[in-house]
Amino acid sequence: MFFHKKELMYTVKIDEPNPRFAQLLLEQFGGATGELTAALQYWVQSFHCENPGIRDMLQDIALEEFSHLEMVGKLIEAHTQKIDQTEAFKSTLFAVRGMGPHFLDSQGQSWTAAYINEGGDVVRDLRADIAAEAGARQTYEELIKLAPDQGTKNTLVFLLTREISHTKMFMNALSSMDKLTDPMFGNIQPDQTVDLYFNLSTNGKDERGAWNSEPDFRYVADPTPKG
């Protein structure tokens, strides 16, 4: 059961409508890293999560993402209202679609469920969620740099901040299962090559680091094909 409270988590105020910037904001409404994608991804993941605490967390964050979708929609609406006769408006996707948000990204590509990343394993899903939040945070960071007024920027900073909060929650959930740094999940054990590092790019200087050195990896300079 859902109830919609007619109150935003953060008050959306803009100084002056800017339809060209509104088109960029569509990225976070109907784009791959947008709030709709995140909300549906976390909500569906919760259905196949057996841990009651993590399931509750996923549902709480999913509903918060729906509230963020509303905020982005309000921003787009504010930036496209009452300026449909301007040349700036006519140069955007809104000239054909009309004012307000649409399920499009900033380039006019329609939203698709293919953006949603869920796979039925809580560890796999939480790692995908961390990546999703990183993508959204990067998009918000670029939008903040381009924001045409302080009111818009303040709203976007709030949204970016919440992406960081969600990332911390997902990381803590993984840590609670001792899976934050463990690359293993699922039930099938890997074979003996799991601790080998194959050096397959041999032009120039070969670099060494924690990713290809003892004790975690045995560096194989000239691997023999297996299988």
Order of alpha helices (4+ residues) and beta strands (2+ residues): alpha-alpha-alpha-alpha-alpha-alpha-alpha-alpha-beta-beta
